[in-house]
């Protein structure tokens, strides 16, 4: 019975790692809720609020991306950069989130990410 409870807990709580390797470089991702102005760190994707954002530190780049409001997605974007744990195309991918950059010429560069 305890094994079943643990198994169900894994599906109820979506807790991604905060450390990834993206294009062979360490990336640190921190999600913060800010609906009430408290900037509280959250590790459960099911508990992010409408004011949440992700802070990404990668190479010489620091980004703060607000939550996108795309239906059925868990993603953050500033329209140039995208960090996504679930989207309508690939589904759920918390172990290998999508990290993409929109270039000025319209080309999208996807950086391959995996848990570090």
C-alpha positions in Angstrom: 0.0 0.0 0.0 2.9 2.4 0.8 4.4 1.9 -2.7 1.1 2.8 -4.3 0.9 6.0 -2.2 4.5 7.0 -3.3 3.7 6.2 -6.9 0.6 8.4 -6.8 2.5 11.2 -5.2 4.9 11.3 -8.1 2.1 12.0 -10.5 0.4 14.6 -8.3 3.5 16.7 -7.7 5.6 17.8 -10.7 8.9 18.7 -9.2 11.6 19.4 -11.8 15.3 19.7 -11.0 16.8 23.2 -10.8 20.1 22.1 -12.5 20.4 21.3 -16.1 23.0 20.9 -18.8 22.0 22.9 -21.9 24.4 22.6 -24.9 26.9 21.1 -22.4 26.8 24.2 -20.2 25.4 24.3 -16.7 22.0 26.1 -16.4 20.3 26.9 -13.1 16.5 27.4 -13.1 14.7 28.9 -10.2 10.9 29.3 -10.3 9.4 32.0 -8.1 5.7 32.8 -7.4 5.0 36.5 -7.2 1.2 36.9 -7.2 1.4 38.4 -3.7 4.7 40.2 -4.1 6.6 37.7 -2.0 8.9 36.2 -4.7 8.5 32.7 -3.0 10.5 29.9 -4.6 8.4 27.0 -5.7 9.5 23.6 -6.8 6.1 22.2 -7.7 4.9 23.0 -11.2 1.3 22.4 -10.2 1.5 25.2 -7.6 2.8 28.1 -9.8 0.6 31.2 -9.8 -0.3 33.8 -12.3 2.6 36.1 -11.2 5.3 33.4 -11.4 8.5 33.7 -13.4 11.7 31.6 -13.9 15.2 32.9 -13.4 17.7 31.2 -15.7 21.5 31.5 -15.3 23.4 30.0 -18.2 26.8 30.8 -19.6 27.1 34.6 -19.3 23.3 35.0 -19.6 20.8 35.8 -16.8 17.2 35.7 -17.8 14.0 36.4 -15.9 11.1 35.0 -18.0 7.4 35.6 -17.0 4.9 32.8 -17.2 3.2 32.4 -20.5 -0.6 32.0 -20.4 -0.8 29.4 -23.1 -3.6 26.9 -22.3 -2.3 23.5 -21.0 1.3 24.6 -21.0 3.8 25.2 -18.3 6.2 27.6 -20.0 7.9 31.0 -19.4 8.7 33.5 -22.2 9.6 37.0 -23.0 8.9 36.5 -26.7 12.7 36.1 -27.4 13.5 33.3 -25.0 11.4 30.3 -24.1 11.7 27.8 -21.1 9.0 25.1 -21.2 8.2 22.0 -19.0 5.0 21.1 -20.9 3.6 22.2 -24.2 0.9 21.2 -26.6 3.3 19.7 -29.1 5.8 17.7 -27.0 3.7 17.1 -23.9 5.3 16.9 -20.5 9.1 17.1 -20.5 10.3 18.1 -17.0 13.6 16.1 -17.3 14.5 17.7 -20.6 12.8 21.1 -20.7 12.7 23.1 -24.0 15.0 26.0 -24.0 14.8 28.1 -27.2 15.9 31.5 -28.5 14.2 33.5 -31.3 16.8 35.2 -33.5 16.2 38.6 -35.2 15.9 36.9 -38.6 13.0 34.8 -37.2 15.0 31.6 -36.9 14.5 29.6 -33.7 17.5 28.0 -32.0 16.6 25.1 -29.6 19.3 24.3 -27.0 19.3 20.7 -25.9 18.8 20.4 -22.1 18.9 17.5 -19.7 19.1 17.1 -15.9 22.7 17.8 -14.8 
